[in-house]
């Protein structure tokens, strides 16, 4: 998993096949122009929160519903 590298890295590392598999069952564009929006391009939010545990108090957890690009 890529996990939080630059958008340019994501576009080089993630393939269209990877994007299509990661977004199976999700209504979205599935083309080369949005490879940097693949779930694999983002850090695992649970790991990020865990790493900041001594600095934060989790009050609410949100769930992404929509991502608009372009």
N, CA, C and O of each residue as an XYZ file, in Angstrom:
280
protein
N       0.850     -1.187      0.000
C       0.000      0.000      0.000
C       0.883      1.234      0.000
O       1.881      1.285      0.720
N       0.535      2.203     -0.780
C       1.309      3.428     -0.918
C       1.276      4.242      0.353
O       2.319      4.532      0.938
N       0.104      4.606      0.778
C      -0.076      5.254      2.054
C       0.540      6.616      2.258
O       1.470      6.758      3.051
N       0.053      7.605      1.575
C       0.388      8.969      1.901
C       1.573      9.572      1.180
O       2.109     10.580      1.640
N       1.992      9.018      0.105
C       3.044      9.633     -0.686
C       2.456     10.775     -1.507
O       1.271     11.086     -1.391
N       3.281     11.390     -2.327
C       2.795     12.515     -3.126
C       1.811     12.052     -4.189
O       1.744     10.870     -4.526
N       1.056     12.996     -4.704
C       0.111     12.682     -5.785
C       0.850     12.173     -7.025
O       0.370     11.274     -7.715
N       2.010     12.747     -7.298
C       2.799     12.296     -8.454
C       3.220     10.840     -8.266
O       3.172     10.057     -9.214
N       3.634     10.469     -7.046
C       3.988      9.079     -6.759
C       2.789      8.167     -6.966
O       2.908      7.095     -7.560
N       1.647      8.593     -6.477
C       0.430      7.783     -6.617
C       0.121      7.529     -8.083
O      -0.239      6.414     -8.460
N       0.258      8.546     -8.902
C      -0.042      8.386    -10.332
C       0.945      7.447    -11.013
O       0.601      6.808    -12.008
N       2.165      7.354    -10.495
C       3.164      6.444    -11.076
C       2.982      5.017    -10.564
O       3.227      4.065    -11.305
N       2.561      4.854     -9.317
C       2.524      3.559     -8.660
C       1.207      2.826     -8.833
O       1.197      1.604     -8.982
N       0.099      3.548     -8.815
C      -1.228      2.931     -8.864
C      -1.652      2.756    -10.318
O      -1.546      3.682    -11.123
N      -2.122      1.581    -10.638
C      -2.581      1.303    -12.003
C      -4.096      1.466    -12.090
O      -4.791      1.527    -11.075
N      -4.589      1.535    -13.321
C      -6.042      1.584    -13.519
C      -6.702      0.331    -12.943
O      -7.792      0.400    -12.376
N      -6.039     -0.803    -13.090
C      -6.581     -2.043    -12.529
C      -6.682     -1.929    -11.007
O      -7.692     -2.320    -10.423
N      -5.633     -1.392    -10.358
C      -5.666     -1.186     -8.904
C      -6.838     -0.296     -8.515
O      -7.574     -0.596     -7.576
N      -7.003      0.805     -9.249
C      -8.093      1.754     -8.960
C      -9.445      1.072     -9.103
O     -10.316      1.223     -8.246
N      -9.616      0.332    -10.173
C     -10.907     -0.322    -10.411
C     -11.216     -1.363     -9.338
O     -12.361     -1.487     -8.904
N     -10.208     -2.105     -8.912
C     -10.419     -3.088     -7.841
C     -10.742     -2.403     -6.514
O     -11.621     -2.851     -5.778
N     -10.033     -1.323     -6.211
C     -10.233     -0.618     -4.943
C     -11.577      0.086     -4.875
O     -12.097      0.332     -3.786
N     -12.143      0.410     -6.028
C     -13.412      1.148     -6.051
C     -14.561      0.300     -6.595
O     -15.593      0.828     -7.010
N     -14.373     -0.999     -6.589
C     -15.440     -1.893     -7.043
C     -16.686     -1.678     -6.202
O     -16.621     -1.686     -4.973
N     -17.820     -1.486     -6.863
C     -19.079     -1.253     -6.161
C     -19.298      0.199     -5.772
O     -20.320      0.534     -5.172
N     -18.349      1.063     -6.107
C     -18.464      2.488     -5.815
C     -18.656      3.249     -7.117
O     -17.894      3.062     -8.066
N     -19.651      4.092     -7.167
C     -19.923      4.894     -8.358
C     -18.921      6.036     -8.416
O     -18.977      6.961     -7.605
N     -18.007      5.971     -9.371
C     -16.999      7.017     -9.520
C     -16.334      6.895    -10.883
O     -16.475      5.896    -11.588
N     -15.611      7.941    -11.220
C     -14.779      7.869    -12.423
C     -13.692      6.838    -12.175
O     -13.211      6.682    -11.052
N     -13.316      6.149    -13.215
C     -12.263      5.149    -13.102
C     -11.341      5.306    -14.298
O     -11.291      4.454    -15.185
N     -10.609      6.421    -14.302
C      -9.706      6.705    -15.412
C      -8.365      7.207    -14.887
O      -8.224      7.474    -13.693
N      -7.391      7.333    -15.764
C      -6.024      7.682    -15.369
C      -5.910      9.047    -14.709
O      -4.950      9.300    -13.981
N      -6.857      9.919    -14.947
C      -6.783     11.268    -14.385
C      -7.117     11.329    -12.900
O      -6.924     12.371    -12.273
N      -7.610     10.247    -12.329
C      -7.929     10.265    -10.896
C      -7.192      9.175    -10.117
O      -7.621      8.804     -9.024
N      -6.101      8.664    -10.660
C      -5.331      7.644     -9.952
C      -4.889      8.129     -8.573
O      -4.788      7.337     -7.636
N      -4.627      9.434     -8.451
C      -4.187      9.980     -7.161
C      -5.318     10.083     -6.147
O      -5.082     10.472     -5.003
N      -6.531      9.744     -6.539
C      -7.664      9.710     -5.611
C      -7.991      8.282     -5.174
O      -8.957      8.064     -4.442
N      -7.203      7.320     -5.614
C      -7.409      5.933     -5.207
C      -7.272      5.811     -3.694
O      -6.454      6.512     -3.097
N      -8.051      4.938     -3.060
C      -7.903      4.733     -1.620
C      -6.466      4.377     -1.220
O      -6.044      4.697     -0.108
N      -5.714      3.726     -2.100
C      -4.335      3.336     -1.799
C      -3.390      4.528     -1.683
O      -2.283      4.388     -1.162
N      -3.811      5.697     -2.161
C      -2.961      6.884     -2.117
C      -3.017      7.594     -0.765
O      -2.241      8.516     -0.517
N      -3.914      7.174      0.092
C      -4.123      7.844      1.370
C      -3.588      7.022      2.532
O      -3.591      5.792      2.485
N      -3.132      7.700      3.565
C      -2.727      7.016      4.789
C      -3.968      6.422      5.452
O      -5.073      6.950      5.322
N      -3.765      5.320      6.161
C      -4.841      4.699      6.929
C      -5.191      5.633      8.084
O      -4.363      5.866      8.964
N      -6.400      6.165      8.088
C      -6.797      7.153      9.090
C      -6.727      6.587     10.508
O      -6.444      7.330     11.447
N      -6.976      5.302     10.681
C      -6.877      4.693     12.010
C      -5.446      4.760     12.527
O      -5.222      5.018     13.710
N      -4.477      4.528     11.646
C      -3.067      4.605     12.039
C      -2.670      6.041     12.367
O      -1.908      6.279     13.304
N      -3.180      6.987     11.603
C      -2.881      8.403     11.857
C      -3.431      8.816     13.219
O      -2.735      9.463     14.003
N      -4.672      8.446     13.500
C      -5.289      8.787     14.787
C      -4.541      8.104     15.934
O      -4.290      8.721     16.969
N      -4.190      6.842     15.750
C      -3.466      6.118     16.791
C      -2.119      6.773     17.086
O      -1.706      6.848     18.243
N      -1.437      7.245     16.054
C      -0.134      7.881     16.233
C      -0.246      9.215     16.975
O       0.729      9.678     17.568
N      -1.417      9.825     16.944
C      -1.632     11.113     17.607
C      -2.387     10.967     18.927
O      -2.817     11.962     19.510
N      -2.547      9.749     19.391
C      -3.365      9.457     20.560
C      -3.067     10.282     21.801
O      -3.974     10.595     22.572
N      -1.792     10.639     22.003
C      -1.451     11.419     23.188
C      -1.685     12.918     22.991
O      -1.527     13.702     23.928
N      -2.058     13.312     21.783
C      -2.284     14.725     21.475
C      -3.750     15.087     21.257
O      -4.127     16.258     21.307
N      -4.570     14.067     21.014
C      -5.960     14.339     20.627
C      -6.934     13.521     21.462
O      -6.563     12.547     22.117
N      -8.176     13.942     21.418
C      -9.282     13.176     21.961
C     -10.299     13.035     20.837
O     -10.813     14.034     20.334
N     -10.588     11.821     20.447
C     -11.548     11.579     19.377
C     -12.942     11.821     19.928
O     -13.370     11.159     20.874
N     -13.644     12.770     19.335
C     -14.989     13.123     19.776
C     -16.029     12.535     18.825
O     -17.073     12.046     19.258
N     -15.738     12.587     17.540
C     -16.630     12.042     16.510
C     -15.791     11.360     15.448
O     -14.633     11.717     15.232
N     -16.372     10.392     14.798
C     -15.741      9.745     13.658
C     -16.637      9.955     12.452
O     -17.827      9.644     12.483
N     -16.054     10.484     11.394
C     -16.809     10.766     10.180
C     -16.549      9.693      9.139
O     -15.512      9.030      9.157
N     -17.484      9.532      8.248
C     -17.359      8.587      7.152
C     -17.497      9.366      5.845
O     -18.466     10.097      5.641
N     -16.502      9.193      4.958
C     -16.562      9.890      3.681
C     -17.753      9.367      2.871
O     -17.968      8.161      2.745
N     -18.505     10.306      2.336
C     -19.678      9.944      1.564
C     -19.460     10.260      0.077
O     -19.940      9.541     -0.800
N     -18.736     11.337     -0.182
C     -18.534     11.752     -1.563
C     -17.145     12.368     -1.715
O     -16.621     12.984     -0.787
N     -16.572     12.194     -2.875
C     -15.296     12.810     -3.222
C     -15.469     13.379     -4.626
O     -15.711     12.630     -5.573
N     -15.349     14.673     -4.764
C     -15.545     15.316     -6.062
C     -14.207     15.814     -6.557
O     -13.513     16.548     -5.853
N     -13.845     15.427     -7.746
C     -12.589     15.870     -8.349
C     -12.889     16.385     -9.743
O     -13.647     15.780    -10.501
N     -12.289     17.497    -10.058
C     -12.378     18.010    -11.421
C     -13.431     18.988    -11.547
O     -13.647     19.526    -12.633
